[in-house]
Amino acid sequence: MRSEQYDVLVVGAGSAGVAAAVASARNGARTLLIDSGPSIGGELLSGMTIDGAINARGERIIGGVIDDIVNECRALGGYARELNDWRLIRYIACDPEYMKMAVARVVYGSGAEVRLNTFADDVARNGDRIEGVIVRDKQGRSLITANIYIDCSGDADLCALAGGEMLPPDKDSKPQPVSMMFRMAGVETKPLLEFVRQHPEYFAVGESDAIRGGRSDHEIAEEIYKQGEPCVFLKGDADFLGGAIARGEMFPTALIMIQPTSAARREVCVNATRITLDNPLVARDYGRAFGVLIDQVRQCSSYLARRVPGFENAALSGVAPRIGVRETRRILGDEVLDGDDVFNGRKREDGIAKGCHHIDIHQDGTGQIRIPVADGGSYDIPFATLIPAGLSNVMVAGRCFSADRRAQGSARVMGGCLAMGQAVGTAASMLSSTNAPADVRAVPVKHLRTRLKEQGAILDGTY
């Protein structure tokens, strides 16, 4: 079996893994990033907005690697704007075609090595340490050894292979639905926003007091119109979309989220499709879900073109490269972030990242729980939630980190994943500079926070 050695191995090249690899490599660690798919970037390439980077009050709460990627997108000529959804949050809308190039340029520019179509197949564990990861690619199996291993797989694959303990699933609920983003070009913004002005009751607006600011729905509709971007949310429980669901013209969904991706192409991303699985990790069920979601893309794009002003001449222009997964495994870490921490906007001296997205738990059909962070603020994610219990040289970042279901429903978005990834990548580089066997619990969090802030992370001074 082939064998190779690195300072840091990052498993999973979505938002968290990209940030982890960039931070690790930039700080001097010899870093390998692997992904089971054919590209890097994950949901950054889907057209979905980067949520969780700007709180409802308009404060940026995440910086560093995220800025490098967004600025690279702009420098290449792509659309990238900070917008108010006039509902619960503010976000960064980006052109996914340019993001494909931006993410690659930032990752490869950092010096990280990348391998695609490469699976973590097994681990060699000795006591509380992973001593190597057996990976499989089209040439067969090989052994990768490293001082530090970072699990950014989303599904906690590396921790599961190592026998790490997981938090129990919610006994009374299935995992959140999986979805497929898609895009439509040729959308006329003005008729769409006029429709919002005429019928704000059809749209989700002002669900956060920080966003509403005492305005009526009609006043918020005017703000949406003044913003001048196709950034709106049709409600599944309102007459317009609800009627289409009742007639069978549309599948049941909580919202049709419409978000801009390109002014030049007059293009938007649509987040509406959903199917609930008992367990998204079951390959057979996951495979069947792909077919259902593709049918929903066809149904929803057709509905928008027939019924929604501004979409009359629009055409389907792109479908996300993979199914979007919100929830599977969550590790048991040295600490568990809970929903009260999120809701109350708890700040901490050991915070190494921030989150601000509302508690967002999608459910079957038209159901969705949406609870804003108090006062439109943000909360801190402590370093201990990124350390798996019982493992000494492993860290995690992304939606599989140690959190209860409510907290995970907030922090799982791309902004939080990028911030967590930057934190663990930086921590890994600090450990890889020593010759002693790495122990992630030996990272001086105060020193880590200082280094993160020097490299653009935002850890203090926000509401």
C-alpha positions in Angstrom: 0.0 0.0 0.0 1.3 3.5 -0.9 2.0 5.7 2.1 2.4 9.5 2.3 2.8 11.9 5.2 1.5 15.5 5.8 1.3 17.8 8.7 -2.5 18.2 8.3 -5.1 16.1 6.5 -8.5 17.8 5.8 -11.3 15.5 4.9 -14.1 17.2 2.9 -13.8 20.2 0.6 -17.1 22.1 1.3 -17.1 25.5 3.0 -15.5 24.3 6.2 -12.9 22.2 4.5 -11.9 24.9 2.1 -11.4 27.4 4.9 -9.5 24.8 7.0 -7.1 23.9 4.3 -6.4 27.5 3.3 -5.8 28.6 6.9 -3.6 25.5 7.6 -1.5 25.9 4.5 -1.1 29.7 4.8 0.2 29.3 8.3 2.9 27.0 7.2 1.6 23.4 7.5 2.0 20.9 4.7 -1.7 20.4 4.1 -3.7 17.8 2.0 -7.4 18.4 1.3 -9.4 15.5 0.0 -12.9 15.2 -1.2 -15.0 12.3 -2.4 -16.5 14.4 -5.2 -15.1 15.9 -8.4 -14.8 19.5 -7.2 -14.1 21.8 -4.3 -16.4 24.3 -2.7 -19.5 22.4 -1.8 -22.6 24.6 -1.4 -20.5 27.7 -2.3 -21.0 26.4 -5.9 -24.8 25.9 -5.6 -26.0 29.5 -6.0 -27.2 29.6 -2.4 -26.3 32.8 -0.5 -23.6 32.8 2.2 -25.8 33.0 5.3 -24.5 33.6 8.8 -21.8 36.2 7.9 -23.8 39.4 8.6 -26.2 39.7 11.6 -29.7 41.2 11.3 -28.3 44.5 12.5 -26.0 44.7 9.5 -22.7 43.9 11.3 -20.2 41.6 9.6 -19.5 38.9 12.2 -17.2 36.7 10.1 -14.0 37.7 8.3 -10.8 36.2 6.9 -10.9 33.4 4.4 -14.5 34.3 3.5 -13.4 37.8 2.5 -10.6 36.3 0.3 -13.1 34.1 -1.6 -15.8 36.8 -2.0 -13.2 39.4 -3.1 -11.7 37.0 -5.6 -15.2 36.4 -7.0 -15.6 40.2 -7.5 -12.1 40.6 -8.9 -12.9 37.9 -11.5 -16.0 39.9 -12.5 -18.6 37.9 -10.7 -21.7 39.2 -8.8 -21.1 39.4 -5.0 -23.3 41.7 -2.9 -24.3 42.0 0.7 -28.1 42.2 0.9 -31.0 42.4 3.4 -33.6 39.7 2.9 -36.1 41.9 4.9 -37.2 38.8 6.7 -34.7 37.4 9.2 -31.1 37.9 8.0 -28.7 39.6 5.8 -26.4 37.6 3.5 -23.9 37.6 0.7 -25.3 36.7 -2.7 -22.7 35.4 -5.2 -22.5 34.1 -8.7 -21.7 30.3 -8.5 -20.0 30.1 -11.8 -17.4 32.7 -10.7 -17.3 31.1 -7.3 -16.1 27.9 -8.9 -13.0 29.8 -10.0 -12.7 32.0 -6.9 -12.7 29.0 -4.5 -10.1 27.2 -6.6 -7.8 30.2 -6.9 -7.9 30.8 -3.1 -7.3 27.2 -2.2 -4.5 26.5 -4.7 -3.0 29.9 -4.0 -2.7 29.0 -0.3 -0.3 26.1 -1.1 -2.7 23.3 0.0 -2.6 20.1 -2.0 -5.9 18.9 -3.3 -7.1 15.4 -4.3 -10.6 14.7 -5.7 -12.6 11.5 -6.1 -10.8 10.4 -3.0 -12.7 8.7 -0.1 -11.6 8.2 3.5 -12.1 4.5 3.6 -10.8 3.5 7.1 -8.6 4.7 9.9 -5.7 3.3 11.9 -6.4 4.2 15.6 -4.1 3.7 18.5 -5.7 4.7 21.8 -7.0 8.2 21.5 -5.1 9.0 18.4 -5.6 8.5 14.7 -2.3 7.2 13.3 -3.4 7.2 9.7 -6.3 7.4 7.3 -6.6 4.8 4.5 -8.0 6.6 1.4 -9.4 5.1 -1.8 -9.1 6.6 -5.2 -9.2 5.2 -8.7 -5.7 3.8 -8.3 -6.6 1.9 -5.2 -6.0 2.4 -1.5 -3.2 4.3 0.2 -2.3 5.4 3.7 -2.1 9.1 4.6 -0.5 9.9 7.9 -0.6 13.3 9.5 0.0 15.1 12.8 -3.5 16.5 12.8 -6.7 15.3 11.1 -9.6 17.7 10.4 -13.1 16.2 9.7 -15.0 18.6 7.5 -17.0 15.9 5.8 -20.4 17.3 7.0 -21.4 13.7 8.0 -18.6 13.3 10.6 -17.2 10.4 8.4 -13.7 10.5 9.8 -14.9 10.6 13.4 -17.3 7.7 12.7 -14.6 5.6 11.1 -12.5 6.3 14.3 -15.3 5.1 16.6 -16.0 8.6 17.8 -19.1 9.2 19.9 -22.1 10.9 18.3 -24.9 12.9 19.8 -28.2 11.0 19.7 -30.7 12.1 16.9 -33.9 13.8 17.9 -36.3 11.0 19.0 -39.4 12.8 17.8 -38.3 14.2 14.5 -36.7 13.0 11.2 -33.6 14.8 10.0 -34.1 18.0 8.1 -35.1 17.6 4.5 -32.5 17.4 1.7 -32.8 19.9 -1.2 -31.5 20.8 -4.6 -30.8 24.4 -5.5 -31.5 25.6 -9.0 -31.2 28.8 -11.0 -33.3 30.6 -13.5 -32.0 33.3 -16.0 -34.0 36.0 -17.7 -35.8 37.1 -14.6 -37.2 40.7 -14.7 -36.7 42.3 -11.3 -39.0 45.2 -11.5 -42.3 43.2 -12.2 -41.3 40.8 -9.4 -40.8 43.6 -6.9 -44.0 45.3 -8.0 -45.7 42.1 -7.2 -44.3 42.2 -3.7 -45.5 45.8 -3.3 -49.0 44.9 -4.4 -49.2 41.7 -2.3 -46.8 41.7 0.7 -49.1 39.2 2.3 -47.8 36.5 -0.1 -44.2 37.0 1.1 -42.3 36.3 4.3 -41.2 39.7 5.6 -40.2 41.2 9.0 -39.9 37.9 11.0 -37.1 39.4 13.1 -37.8 42.5 15.2 -34.3 43.7 14.2 -35.3 43.6 10.6 -38.8 44.8 10.9 -37.9 47.9 13.0 -41.5 48.7 13.7 -42.4 48.8 9.9 -45.7 47.4 8.5 -45.6 44.7 5.9 -46.4 47.3 3.2 -43.5 49.5 4.4 -41.1 46.5 4.3 -42.4 45.8 0.8 -41.3 49.3 -0.2 -37.9 48.7 1.3 -37.6 45.5 -0.8 -38.5 47.5 -3.8 -36.0 50.2 -3.0 -33.2 47.6 -2.6 -33.9 46.7 -6.2 -32.8 43.1 -6.1 -34.8 39.9 -6.7 -34.5 38.9 -3.1 -37.9 37.6 -1.9 -39.6 34.6 -0.2 -43.0 33.3 -1.2 -44.7 31.7 1.8 -46.1 28.2 1.6 -48.9 29.0 4.0 -50.1 32.2 2.2 -52.9 32.1 -0.4 -50.8 32.5 -3.5 -48.3 29.6 -3.1 -50.5 27.8 -0.6 -53.3 27.6 -3.2 -50.9 26.2 -5.8 -49.8 23.5 -3.3 -53.5 22.7 -2.5 -54.2 22.3 -6.3 -51.2 20.1 -6.8 -49.5 22.6 -9.0 -46.7 22.8 -6.5 -45.2 20.3 -4.1 -45.5 21.2 -0.4 -42.8 23.6 0.7 -42.4 26.2 3.4 -40.9 28.9 1.2 -39.8 29.6 -2.3 -36.6 31.5 -1.7 -35.5 33.7 -4.6 -32.0 35.1 -4.4 -29.9 36.9 -7.0 -26.8 35.3 -8.5 -26.0 37.4 -11.7 -27.2 40.8 -12.8 -25.7 40.2 -16.3 -27.7 37.1 -16.8 -30.7 38.4 -14.8 -30.4 35.2 -12.9 -31.6 34.0 -9.5 -31.1 31.0 -7.3 -34.2 29.2 -6.1 -34.3 27.3 -2.8 -37.6 25.4 -2.6 -37.2 21.7 -3.2 -37.3 19.2 -0.3 -37.6 15.6 0.6 -37.4 14.2 4.1 -35.5 11.0 4.6 -35.3 8.7 7.6 -31.6 8.8 7.3 -29.8 10.7 4.5 -26.7 8.5 5.0 -28.6 5.5 3.5 -27.2 5.4 0.0 -30.3 3.8 -1.6 -32.7 6.4 -0.2 -30.3 9.2 -0.9 -30.0 8.1 -4.5 -33.8 7.9 -4.9 -34.1 11.4 -3.4 -32.1 12.7 -6.3 -34.8 11.7 -8.8 -37.5 13.2 -6.7 -35.6 16.5 -6.3 -35.0 16.8 -10.1 -38.7 16.4 -10.7 -39.3 19.1 -8.1 -36.9 21.4 -9.9 -38.9 20.9 -13.1 -42.2 21.5 -11.3 -41.1 24.6 -9.4 -39.4 26.3 -12.4 -42.5 25.7 -14.5 -44.7 27.1 -11.7 -42.6 30.3 -11.4 -42.6 30.8 -15.2 -46.4 30.4 -15.3 -47.5 32.3 -12.2 -45.0 34.7 -10.8 -44.5 38.1 -12.4 -41.0 38.7 -13.7 -40.5 35.0 -14.6 -42.6 35.0 -17.7 -39.6 34.7 -20.0 -37.2 33.1 -17.6 -35.6 29.7 -18.3 -33.8 27.1 -16.2 -30.1 27.9 -16.3 -28.5 25.6 -13.8 -29.0 23.0 -11.2 -26.7 22.6 -8.1 -23.9 20.0 -8.7 -25.1 17.9 -5.7 -27.9 17.4 -3.2 -27.8 19.9 -0.3 -27.8 18.1 3.1 -28.7 20.0 6.3 -28.4 17.4 9.0 -26.9 14.0 9.6 -24.4 13.1 12.3 -23.3 15.5 15.1 -20.2 14.6 17.1 -20.1 14.6 20.9 -17.5 17.2 21.6 -15.8 18.4 24.8 -18.6 20.8 24.9 -22.0 21.0 23.3 -23.4 24.3 22.0 -27.0 24.5 22.8 -30.0 26.4 21.4 -30.1 28.8 24.4 -26.6 29.9 23.7 -27.7 30.7 20.1 -31.0 32.4 20.9 -29.5 34.6 23.7 -26.5 35.6 21.6 -24.0 34.3 24.2 -20.5 35.7 24.1 -17.5 33.8 25.4 -13.8 34.3 26.0 -13.0 30.9 24.3 -15.0 31.7 21.2 -13.1 31.1 18.0 -15.9 31.8 15.5 -19.3 33.5 15.5 -22.8 32.7 14.2 -25.9 34.8 13.6 -28.2 32.8 11.5 -31.6 32.1 13.0 -32.4 28.7 14.5 -33.6 27.2 11.2 -35.1 23.7 11.2 -36.9 22.6 8.0 -39.6 20.0 8.4 -41.9 17.9 6.3 -44.2 19.6 3.8 -44.8 23.3 4.6 -43.2 23.1 8.1 -40.2 25.1 9.2 -39.1 26.5 12.6 -37.5 29.9 12.3 -36.3 31.6 15.6 -34.1 34.7 15.3 -31.1 35.4 17.5 -32.1 37.9 20.2 -31.9 41.5 19.2 -30.5 40.6 15.8 -27.1 39.8 17.3 -24.6 37.0 17.2 -23.2 34.2 19.4 -19.8 32.7 19.9 -18.8 29.2 19.0 -16.4 27.8 21.6 -13.3 25.9 20.6 -14.3 22.9 22.7 -17.3 22.2 20.4 -14.8 21.4 17.6 -12.9 18.7 19.6 -14.4 15.2 19.4 -14.6 13.5 22.8 -12.0 10.7 23.2 -9.7 11.7 20.3 -6.6 13.7 20.8 -5.4 14.7 17.3 -8.7 15.3 15.5 -10.8 18.4 15.1 -14.1 19.0 13.2 -15.6 22.0 11.5 -19.0 22.4 9.8 -22.5 21.1 10.4 -21.2 17.9 12.2 -19.7 19.9 15.1 -20.9 19.4 18.7 -24.2 21.1 19.0 -27.8 20.3 19.9 -30.3 20.3 17.1 -31.4 23.9 17.6 -27.8 25.3 17.7 -26.8 23.1 14.7 -29.9 24.5 12.8 -28.3 27.9 13.1 -24.5 27.3 12.8 -24.7 24.8 9.9 -24.9 27.5 7.2 -21.9 28.5 5.0 -20.8 31.5 7.0 -20.5 29.5 10.2 -18.8 26.6 8.4 -16.2 29.0 6.9 -15.4 30.5 10.3 -15.1 27.2 12.0 -12.9 25.9 9.3 -10.6 28.8 9.5 -10.3 28.3 13.3 -9.4 24.6 13.1 -7.0 25.1 10.2 -5.2 27.8 12.1 -5.1 25.6 15.3 -3.8 22.7 13.3 -0.9 24.8 11.9 0.0 25.8 15.4 0.3 22.2 16.5 2.1 21.0 13.4 5.0 23.3 14.1 6.0 21.1 17.0 7.8 17.7 16.9 5.8 16.2 19.8 2.6 14.2 19.1 -0.2 16.6 18.6 -2.8 17.1 21.3 -5.6 19.5 20.1 -6.5 20.2 23.7 -3.1 21.8 24.2 -3.9 24.6 21.8 -3.7 27.9 23.8 -7.1 29.3 22.9 -6.1 32.9 23.8 -3.2 32.6 21.4 -5.4 31.1 18.7 -7.9 33.9 19.0 -5.1 36.4 18.6 -3.8 34.8 15.5 -7.3 34.5 14.0 -7.9 38.2 14.5 -4.6 39.0 12.9 -5.7 37.1 9.9 -9.1 38.8 9.5 -11.4 36.8 11.8 -14.0 38.8 13.7 -14.2 37.6 17.3 -15.0 40.8 19.3 -16.9 44.0 19.1 -20.2 42.8 17.5 -23.6 42.9 19.1 
